[in-house]
Amino acid sequence: MQVSMTVNGRTRTADVEARTLLVHYLREQLNLTGTHVGCETSYCGACTVLVDGKATKSCTVLAVQAEGADVTTVEGLANGELHPVQEGFWERHGLQCGFCTPGMIMSAVALLNENDNPSEDEIRHGIEGNLCRCTGYHNIVRSIEYAAATMRGEDPPASQWKDES
C-alpha cells in the first residue's frame, strides 16, 4: 500500500505492507531511529511520537493509519538548537540510559502544547504512559518544569544542585 504523510515537516510517500507499524516505518524506511522500540504493546511509551500534535504510541498505529497525518519525531523538534524540553532534560539531568528519553520528551512536548504551566501532578499525569527504569522520575519532572518556564519566557526554577543555576 502507498502511504503519504508529513514527517518532521517534510512530505514522505512510500510503499508499505499493510501491517507495517508506524514505528517500523519511521525507523526502517525513514531511518529516524530516535523513536525507540520497547515493549511493542503500548505499555512503555518509548515509541511515542506526535501525530497531528497528540502524543501517540507508534507501536500501536499502522503506518497506513497515519495517511495524511502530520508526524513529529524527536529528530523533528530541534531547529538548529535544542527544543526547550530537550534542553530541560540536559540541564536538569532528566535522563540516564536514554532509552525512554525520546518518548518521554515527546509526551512532555504534547503536554506543554496543551498546558504551558502544569503542576507537578499534571506533569506526572502527562507522562504516566512512559516508563523509566533508571531515574525515578524526579529529574524528569524537574526537566519538564524547566522547559515549561523557558517556553513561557520565564527563568527556569533553581536547580537542586548547588553548582548549577
Sequence and secondary structure as in RCSB ss.txt:
>XXXX:A:sequence
MQVSMTVNGRTRTADVEARTLLVHYLREQLNLTGTHVGCETSYCGACTVLVDGKATKSCTVLAVQAEGADVTTVE
GLANGELHPVQEGFWERHGLQCGFCTPGMIMSAVALLNENDNPSEDEIRHGIEGNLCRCTGYHNIVRSIEYAAAT
MRGEDPPASQWKDES
>XXXX:A:secstr
 EEEEEETTEEEEEE  TT BHHHIIIIIS  TTS    SSSSS TTEEEETTEEEETTSSBGGGGTT EEE GG
GT SSS  HHHHHHHHTT  SS SSHHHHHHHHHHHHHH SS  HHHHHHHTTT   SSS SHHHHHHHHHHHHH
HTTS     SSTT  
